[in-house]
Amino acid sequence: MSLSAERRRAHAEVLELLEKRHGIGHKGAGVSAWMEVRLDRALDALCADTGGVLDAAVELLRAEPGRLEEIAERLRVGETRFFRDVPQWDALRATLAARFAGRERVRALSVGCSTGEEGWSLAMVLEEALGRGAAYRVVGMDRSDAAIAAAREGRYAQSQIGQVPRELAERCLTRHGDTVQVAERFAERVSFVARDAMVGPPPGHYEIVLCKNLLIYFGNEAAERAVSLMLKSLAEGGFLMVAKSEVPRVKALGHTAEQLAPGIVVFRA
Ligand SMILES: C[S@@+](CC[C@H](N)C(=O)[O-])C[C@H]1O[C@@H](n2cnc3c(N)ncnc32)[C@H](O)[C@@H]1O
C-alpha cells in the first residue's frame, strides 16, 4: 500500500498508541498489508469527525481511549477453533491428570480466548483429567466485548466442532439442530471476562495459562509485558502454553522453557 508521508506518520503514531494500550504493534511484529488497509479506513472514519485533519484524528485517539478501542476492534483477528493444534491438546490430555494429581484445585486461564472455543476445550480436558466433581476453574479473557459475549453463550455451529474428540463431544456438547451447546454443568466452572492482556490476567494464580495466536499481533515490548504478567500469575508448578509458532519468540525473550511432552514446549516462571 503506498502512503503519503503524512499518512505514514499518522499510521506510525496510531500503532504506537495501540501497542501501548492494547499490545497490537509493529515493532517486532511487522504490519501486514490488511492491517494497513483497515487502519487507513479507520483513520478516514475518524477524519470525518475532525474536518479531514489527520493530526486532529490522531489527537482524538490520544484523548479518547474508547476511540482507540474501536480501532483495536477493527484490527481484530478472532479466528479460533476447538482443540486448535491437536498435538498440543493431546499433550495436555496425556499429562494433566498426573501433573496436577492431589491438588485442591486447578485454575486455568485462556488469554485472547476469542469466542470461547479454547476456554471450553480447556474445561473439557480438565473434567476428563480430574473427574466431574473436581474443583477446577477456567477463565477466558479477551479484549473484545463482542467476542466475550459470544463465548458466554457457548453455542456453536455443528461445523465448528470437527476437532473435538468424539468421546468428549458426546459427553460435553448437546445438539440443537444445526448447533451445539456446551453442557450446562460447565457454567459453574467456566467464566469469561473482557480484559486486556496488557493489564494482565485477572487476580489469582493459575496452574495453566494458554495464550495462543495472540502474541503474533504484538510488538516486542508489548509481547514481553504480556508474557511477564502471565508468568507472574502462574501457581507453583504451573505453565504457560503459547502457539507452536510463537515458541521461538518467547524463548528469544529469555523465558524458561520446559517440555510438557515430546515436541510440546511450555514456559514456566
Ligand atoms: C486469533 S485469536 C486467537 C484465539 C485463540 N487463542 C486461538 O488460538 O484459537 C486472537 C484473539 O486475541 C484477542 N486480543 C487481541 N489483543 C488482545 C489484548 N490486548 N488483550 C486481550 N485479548 C486480545 C483478539 O480479540 C482475538 O480474539
The ligand as an SDF file (V2000), in Angstrom:
LIG
                    3D

 27 29  0  0  0  0  0  0  0  0999 V2000
   -6.5070  -15.1050   16.5840 C   0  0  0  0  0  0  0  0  0  0  0  0
   -7.4760  -15.0240   18.0400 S   0  0  0  0  0  0  0  0  0  0  0  0
   -6.8350  -16.4320   18.9200 C   0  0  0  0  0  0  0  0  0  0  0  0
   -7.9190  -17.1990   19.6370 C   0  0  0  0  0  0  0  0  0  0  0  0
   -7.4350  -18.4500   20.3640 C   0  0  0  0  0  0  0  0  0  0  0  0
   -6.4980  -18.1240   21.4100 N   0  0  0  0  0  0  0  0  0  0  0  0
   -6.8460  -19.4380   19.4080 C   0  0  0  0  0  0  0  0  0  0  0  0
   -5.6220  -19.6300   19.3840 O   0  0  0  0  0  0  0  0  0  0  0  0
   -7.6030  -20.0420   18.6470 O   0  0  0  0  0  0  0  0  0  0  0  0
   -6.7260  -13.6270   18.9030 C   0  0  0  0  0  0  0  0  0  0  0  0
   -7.6210  -13.0560   19.9770 C   0  0  0  0  0  0  0  0  0  0  0  0
   -6.8350  -12.2030   20.7910 O   0  0  0  0  0  0  0  0  0  0  0  0
   -7.6360  -11.1110   21.1800 C   0  0  0  0  0  0  0  0  0  0  0  0
   -6.7810   -9.9910   21.5770 N   0  0  0  0  0  0  0  0  0  0  0  0
   -6.0530   -9.1600   20.7820 C   0  0  0  0  0  0  0  0  0  0  0  0
   -5.4050   -8.2490   21.5160 N   0  0  0  0  0  0  0  0  0  0  0  0
   -5.7220   -8.5110   22.8060 C   0  0  0  0  0  0  0  0  0  0  0  0
   -5.3530   -7.9090   24.0350 C   0  0  0  0  0  0  0  0  0  0  0  0
   -4.5350   -6.8720   24.0730 N   0  0  0  0  0  0  0  0  0  0  0  0
   -5.8630   -8.4190   25.1690 N   0  0  0  0  0  0  0  0  0  0  0  0
   -6.7030   -9.4920   25.1390 C   0  0  0  0  0  0  0  0  0  0  0  0
   -7.0880  -10.0870   24.0140 N   0  0  0  0  0  0  0  0  0  0  0  0
   -6.6050   -9.6090   22.8530 C   0  0  0  0  0  0  0  0  0  0  0  0
   -8.4780  -10.7970   19.9530 C   0  0  0  0  0  0  0  0  0  0  0  0
   -9.6310  -10.0650   20.3070 O   0  0  0  0  0  0  0  0  0  0  0  0
   -8.7660  -12.2040   19.4310 C   0  0  0  0  0  0  0  0  0  0  0  0
   -9.9830  -12.6720   19.9030 O   0  0  0  0  0  0  0  0  0  0  0  0
  1  2  1  0
  2  3  1  0
  2 10  1  0
  3  4  1  0
  4  5  1  0
  5  6  1  0
  5  7  1  0
  7  8  2  0
  7  9  1  0
 10 11  1  0
 11 12  1  0
 11 26  1  0
 12 13  1  0
 13 14  1  0
 13 24  1  0
 14 15  1  0
 14 23  1  0
 15 16  2  0
 16 17  1  0
 17 18  1  0
 17 23  2  0
 18 19  1  0
 18 20  2  0
 20 21  1  0
 21 22  2  0
 22 23  1  0
 24 25  1  0
 24 26  1  0
 26 27  1  0
M  CHG  2   2   1   9  -1
M  END
$$$$
